[in-house]
Amino acid sequence: MEDKKLQKEIIEYEEEIIKAETEHIQEETKILKFMLQSKAEEDEKLYAAVSKRVGKPVDKDNISTVSLPNAVWGEIYDEVSSKQNCLIRPSHLLLPFSLIRKSPELQKHVPEQEIEPGGLGVLKLLGERSTSRAMEIIKEYSSENTRIAHQGDLVYWQAFLSAIGFTFEDPIGEKEVITYIIQHVEGFEDADMDKKLVEQGFKGKLGPHKLATVKRRIASLSVFCDLAGWPNPTHSKEITQLLQKLTKKYGSSKPAGKAITKNILDDILYECEGNNPIDIRDKAMFLFAWGSGGRRRSEVTTANMKDLVKTPENEFVYTIPQSKTDQEGKGHPVPVNGRAARALIEWLTVSGITEGPIFRSITRGGRIKGELLPKDIYRIIKRRLKKAGYDESQFGAHSLRSGFVTTCGRMNKPLGDVMQMTTHRNVGTVMRYYQAGSVSNNSAANLAD
């Protein structure tokens, strides 16, 4: 029973990733040549490195005739780009079972690395690429945030495998997946490896991952291997049993952060009672997210003035254009009333925003800039929680959303009304938080009195 439950959980992750994956996976690419977009002196550095390898002068006129093994080309490009010590290097574009080679668009998700002075600029892969239309997923029905997370997972796999010395000359196997699981749940045996992943921007902080993150990354690798036509090591019995044991040992595989209920929300808002634009924005943003039904971070960052309508009562109706439960983008109207509406009016007045994203980034000097990202919302929430005296590490990405539902449960609000606000379609999902809030109102709770 537990085996089926775990398999179902992994499959659910995989299905969400497949639904979100909007671009086809490119078939194995024959690399014809590299070309550097850089200054003339940097070009000379490349020619000098190739000349040294082949024992004769090489320049722009004859470099295309040079024939070297892929491994040697990789060493040359790592050398001239000064990225020999990076976990993801230019040479990874040449290795047969490299995720980056199979799907070159992943490169845009690789964190920027500081390189030694004199290092070369961006490498571009030029050559013939054939595409597999059978693997194309229709973009309109995908969640962009899930897709970004999926691609970030693949970049992390590339970096982690590189860190443990995987050569990418052979398919990824069970051994590598098991190593990943143990290291990220039990903790890294090699502290320097963990530190390197953090320093180069692949991990946010030192230490293990949540089991939910581990399972999602396994699902990302599974989807990638299947679409690429590679052997898929993730569904082996040994890996399934290992995940089961770790789930029992460490508890829930989907730890949801502590809910930001109304009393906690009020404490956060107290810390936003300033007159500067940042305080005014944060207050309006928190009330908008919480008061309109516990909006997801992605729904807050994509909230746009064109979908906001002011009512004669000086309140608002906001139409959510797209969400995880509305992939077709039909729209779902929700009210923004009371102090949430008043805070929003204050923010729009101070910012002067009349079109485009409702919530924007702000410089320390108070200048309104571009749109926010979901990770910015998470960072702002954490900062405000800390200022309000809470342990911000106890709260998660969905704490505003779960807090709204939990508070509704405490106040015995009709479940249908709650789901109308949150846009939940699955009763089981919303009931987890609703019941947590309503438990204190149980009519049988005072029998001991």
C-alpha positions in Angstrom: 0.0 0.0 0.0 2.8 2.4 1.0 4.7 1.4 -2.2 1.7 2.4 -4.3 1.3 5.6 -2.4 4.9 6.7 -3.0 4.7 5.7 -6.6 1.6 7.7 -7.0 3.3 10.7 -5.4 6.2 10.6 -7.8 3.9 10.1 -10.8 1.9 13.1 -9.7 5.1 15.2 -9.8 6.0 13.7 -13.2 2.5 14.5 -14.6 2.7 18.1 -13.4 6.2 18.5 -15.0 5.1 16.9 -18.3 2.0 19.2 -18.4 4.3 22.2 -17.8 7.0 21.3 -20.2 6.4 23.6 -23.2 9.4 22.8 -25.4 10.4 19.6 -27.0 13.5 17.8 -26.0 16.1 18.0 -28.7 17.6 14.8 -30.1 21.3 14.2 -29.7 23.1 17.0 -31.4 26.1 16.6 -33.7 28.4 19.4 -32.7 30.1 20.9 -35.8 32.0 23.8 -34.3 32.1 26.4 -31.6 32.3 30.1 -32.2 33.1 32.8 -29.6 31.3 36.1 -29.5 34.1 38.1 -27.9 36.8 40.6 -28.5 39.6 40.0 -31.0 42.2 39.4 -28.3 40.0 36.7 -26.8 39.7 35.0 -30.2 43.5 35.0 -30.4 43.5 33.1 -27.0 41.4 30.4 -28.5 43.5 30.1 -31.7 46.7 29.9 -29.5 45.2 27.2 -27.4 44.2 25.1 -30.4 47.6 25.8 -32.1 49.3 24.4 -29.0 47.2 21.2 -29.2 47.7 20.5 -32.9 51.3 21.8 -33.2 50.7 24.2 -36.0 49.4 27.8 -36.4 45.6 28.0 -36.3 43.5 31.2 -37.0 40.0 32.1 -38.1 40.6 30.9 -41.6 41.6 27.3 -40.8 40.1 26.6 -37.4 37.1 24.9 -39.0 39.4 22.4 -40.5 40.8 21.3 -37.2 39.8 17.8 -36.2 40.1 17.0 -32.5 38.3 14.6 -30.1 35.4 16.0 -28.3 37.2 15.6 -25.0 40.0 17.8 -26.2 37.7 20.4 -27.5 36.1 20.4 -24.1 39.4 20.9 -22.4 40.2 23.8 -24.7 36.9 25.6 -24.1 37.1 25.1 -20.3 40.6 26.5 -20.4 40.0 29.6 -22.5 36.8 30.4 -20.6 38.6 30.0 -17.3 35.8 27.7 -16.1 37.9 24.6 -15.3 36.7 24.7 -11.7 33.0 25.4 -12.3 30.6 22.6 -11.7 28.9 23.2 -15.1 31.5 23.9 -17.8 31.5 24.5 -21.5 32.8 21.0 -22.1 29.5 19.6 -20.8 28.1 20.5 -24.2 30.2 17.7 -25.7 29.4 14.8 -23.3 27.0 12.2 -24.6 24.8 11.9 -21.5 25.0 15.5 -20.3 21.6 17.1 -19.6 22.9 20.4 -20.8 23.9 18.9 -24.2 20.6 17.1 -24.7 18.7 20.3 -23.9 20.9 23.4 -24.5 18.1 25.8 -23.4 18.9 24.8 -19.8 22.0 27.0 -20.0 19.9 30.1 -19.4 19.1 28.7 -15.9 22.8 28.2 -15.0 23.8 30.7 -12.3 26.4 33.3 -13.4 29.9 32.3 -12.2 32.7 34.6 -11.3 35.6 33.7 -13.6 39.2 34.7 -13.6 40.2 38.0 -15.4 40.8 37.4 -19.1 38.2 34.6 -19.3 36.2 34.4 -22.5 32.6 35.4 -23.0 29.5 33.4 -23.9 30.0 30.2 -25.9 27.4 29.5 -28.6 26.8 26.0 -29.9 26.4 26.1 -33.7 25.4 23.1 -35.7 22.6 20.9 -37.0 19.8 20.2 -34.6 16.9 17.9 -35.3 13.8 18.1 -33.2 11.4 15.5 -32.0 7.8 16.8 -32.5 6.3 13.8 -30.8 7.6 15.2 -27.5 6.3 18.7 -27.9 3.9 19.9 -25.1 1.4 22.6 -25.9 2.4 25.8 -24.1 -1.0 27.3 -23.4 -1.9 24.5 -21.0 1.3 24.6 -19.0 2.3 26.3 -15.8 5.3 28.5 -16.4 6.4 28.4 -12.8 6.4 24.6 -12.8 8.4 24.6 -16.0 11.0 26.9 -14.6 11.2 24.7 -11.5 11.6 21.7 -13.7 14.4 23.3 -15.7 16.1 24.4 -12.5 16.0 20.9 -11.3 17.8 19.6 -14.4 20.5 22.3 -14.0 20.9 21.2 -10.4 21.3 17.5 -11.5 24.0 18.6 -14.0 25.9 20.5 -11.3 25.5 17.8 -8.6 26.6 15.0 -10.9 29.6 17.0 -11.9 30.4 17.6 -8.3 30.5 13.9 -7.5 32.7 13.2 -10.5 30.2 11.8 -12.9 31.7 11.8 -16.4 28.5 11.9 -18.5 30.0 9.4 -20.8 27.4 6.8 -19.8 23.7 7.0 -18.8 22.9 8.2 -15.3 22.3 5.1 -13.1 20.7 4.0 -9.9 24.0 4.6 -8.0 24.0 8.3 -8.9 20.3 8.7 -7.9 20.8 6.9 -4.6 23.8 9.1 -3.9 21.7 12.2 -4.6 19.0 11.0 -2.2 21.2 10.1 0.7 23.3 13.3 0.4 20.3 15.5 0.2 18.2 13.9 3.0 20.8 12.6 5.4 23.3 15.4 4.8 26.5 15.8 2.7 29.5 13.6 3.7 31.7 16.1 1.8 31.1 19.5 3.3 33.3 21.1 0.6 31.0 19.8 -2.1 27.9 21.2 -0.4 29.7 24.5 0.0 30.7 24.6 -3.6 27.1 24.0 -4.8 26.1 27.0 -2.6 28.9 29.3 -3.6 28.3 28.7 -7.3 24.6 29.4 -6.9 23.1 26.0 -7.4 21.9 25.7 -3.8 20.3 28.4 -1.7 21.8 27.2 1.6 24.0 24.5 3.2 22.4 21.3 4.4 19.8 18.8 3.3 16.7 19.4 1.2 13.1 18.8 2.1 11.9 15.4 1.0 9.4 17.1 -1.2 12.2 18.8 -3.1 14.1 15.5 -3.4 11.1 13.8 -4.9 10.3 16.6 -7.3 13.9 16.5 -8.6 13.7 12.8 -9.0 10.5 13.3 -11.0 12.2 16.0 -13.1 15.1 13.6 -14.0 12.6 10.8 -14.7 10.7 12.9 -17.2 13.8 14.1 -18.8 15.2 10.6 -19.3 12.0 9.3 -20.7 11.7 12.2 -23.2 15.4 12.0 -24.2 15.1 8.2 -24.8 17.7 7.5 -22.1 17.6 4.6 -19.6 15.5 5.8 -16.6 17.0 4.8 -13.3 14.4 6.5 -11.0 11.7 3.8 -10.8 13.8 1.0 -9.5 12.6 -1.0 -6.5 15.7 -0.1 -4.5 15.1 3.7 -4.9 11.4 3.3 -4.1 12.2 1.4 -0.9 14.8 3.9 0.1 12.4 6.8 -0.3 9.8 4.9 1.8 12.2 4.4 4.6 13.4 8.0 4.6 9.7 9.2 4.5 9.0 7.1 7.6 12.2 8.3 9.3 11.7 12.0 8.6 8.0 12.3 8.5 5.8 13.9 5.8 7.2 14.1 2.4 5.3 17.3 1.7 6.1 19.5 4.7 3.8 22.6 4.5 5.1 25.6 6.3 3.2 27.0 9.3 0.1 28.8 8.2 -0.1 32.6 8.3 -3.4 32.9 10.1 -5.2 36.2 10.7 -3.4 36.9 14.0 0.0 36.4 12.4 -1.1 38.4 9.4 -2.0 41.3 11.7 1.4 41.1 13.3 3.1 41.3 9.9 0.9 44.2 8.8 1.9 46.1 12.0 5.5 46.0 10.6 4.2 47.6 7.4 2.8 50.7 9.1 5.3 53.1 7.6 4.7 55.9 5.0 7.4 54.9 2.6 6.5 53.2 -0.7 8.0 49.8 0.4 5.8 49.6 3.5 2.7 50.7 1.6 3.4 48.1 -1.2 4.0 45.3 1.2 0.9 46.0 3.2 -1.3 46.1 0.1 0.4 43.0 -1.3 -0.1 40.9 1.8 -3.7 42.0 2.2 -4.4 41.4 -1.6 -2.9 37.9 -1.4 -4.5 36.9 1.8 -7.8 38.7 1.6 -8.7 37.6 -2.0 -8.5 33.9 -1.1 -4.9 33.1 -0.3 -3.3 33.8 -3.7 -0.3 31.9 -4.8 3.0 33.9 -5.2 2.8 33.5 -9.0 -0.7 34.9 -9.0 0.5 37.9 -7.0 3.4 38.6 -9.3 1.3 38.3 -12.4 -1.6 40.4 -11.1 -2.2 43.0 -13.7 -4.2 46.3 -13.8 -6.2 45.2 -16.8 -7.8 42.4 -14.7 -8.7 44.8 -11.8 -12.1 46.5 -11.7 -13.0 49.1 -9.1 -16.6 48.9 -7.8 -18.9 51.9 -6.9 -18.2 51.0 -3.2 -14.5 51.7 -3.6 -13.7 48.0 -3.5 -12.4 45.7 -6.3 -13.1 42.6 -8.3 -9.9 40.9 -9.5 -10.1 38.3 -12.3 -7.4 35.7 -12.0 -6.5 35.1 -15.7 -4.7 31.8 -15.2 -3.8 29.5 -12.3 -2.7 25.9 -11.7 -6.4 24.9 -11.6 -7.4 27.1 -14.6 -4.8 26.1 -17.2 -7.0 27.2 -20.1 -7.0 30.8 -18.8 -10.8 31.3 -18.7 -10.4 33.5 -15.6 -11.8 33.5 -12.1 -13.2 36.6 -10.4 -12.5 37.1 -6.7 -13.4 40.1 -4.4 -10.8 42.5 -2.9 -12.8 44.1 -0.1 -12.5 46.0 3.2 -9.0 46.9 4.4 -7.5 45.0 1.5 -9.2 47.4 -0.9 -8.2 50.4 1.2 -4.6 49.3 1.2 -4.6 48.7 -2.5 -6.1 52.1 -3.2 -3.3 53.7 -1.1 -0.6 51.7 -3.0 -2.0 52.6 -6.4 -2.2 56.3 -5.4 1.3 56.4 -4.1 2.9 54.4 -6.9 0.9 56.0 -9.7 0.4 52.6 -11.4 -2.5 52.6 -13.9 -1.4 49.8 -16.2 0.8 46.7 -16.2 1.8 44.7 -13.1 0.0 45.8 -9.9 3.0 45.1 -7.6 6.5 46.2 -8.5 10.0 46.2 -7.2 11.1 49.3 -5.4 14.6 50.8 -5.0 15.8 51.9 -1.6 15.3 55.4 -2.7 11.7 54.7 -3.3 11.8 54.5 -7.1 9.1 52.1 -8.6 10.8 49.6 -11.0 9.7 46.4 -12.8 7.6 43.4 -11.9 8.4 41.2 -9.0 9.3 37.5 -9.2 7.7 34.7 -7.0 10.9 34.3 -5.1 10.8 38.0 -4.3 7.4 37.6 -2.6 8.8 34.7 -0.6 11.8 36.8 0.5 9.6 39.8 1.5 7.3 37.5 3.5 10.3 36.0 5.4 11.7 39.4 6.1 8.5 40.7 7.5 7.9 37.6 9.6 11.3 38.0 11.2 10.7 41.7 12.0 7.4 40.7 13.6 9.3 38.3 15.9 8.5 35.0 14.2 10.9 32.2 13.3 10.7 32.7 9.5 12.2 29.2 8.9 8.9 27.7 10.1 6.9 29.3 7.3 6.8 28.1 3.7 5.9 29.3 0.2 2.2 28.5 0.7 1.8 29.9 4.2 -0.4 32.9 3.2 -2.7 30.5 1.2 -2.9 27.9 3.9 -3.4 30.6 6.5 -6.5 31.9 4.8 -8.1 28.5 4.6 -7.1 27.7 8.2 -8.7 30.9 9.4 -11.8 30.1 7.4 -12.0 26.8 9.3 -11.7 28.5 12.6 -14.5 30.9 11.7 -16.7 28.0 10.4 -17.0 29.6 6.9 -18.9 27.4 4.4 -16.4 25.2 2.6 -18.0 26.0 -0.8 -17.4 29.7 -0.2 -13.9 29.0 0.8 -13.1 27.0 -2.4 -14.8 29.7 -4.5 -12.2 32.2 -3.1 -9.2 29.9 -3.2 -10.1 28.3 -6.6 -9.2 24.9 -5.2 -10.9 22.1 -7.1 -9.8 19.2 -4.9 -11.8 19.0 -1.7 -9.1 16.8 -0.1 -6.4 19.4 -0.6 -8.4 22.3 0.9 -9.7 20.2 3.8 -6.2 19.6 5.2 -6.0 23.2 6.2 -9.7 23.8 6.8 -9.9 21.0 9.3 -6.8 22.2 11.0 -8.5 25.5 11.7 -11.9 24.1 12.6 -10.6 21.5 15.1 -10.8 24.0 18.0 -14.5 24.6 17.3 -15.4 20.9 17.5 -18.7 20.6 19.5 -17.3 17.6 21.4 -14.2 19.4 22.6 -15.5 20.6 26.0 -17.0 17.3 27.2 -14.5 17.2 30.0 -15.8 20.5 31.5 
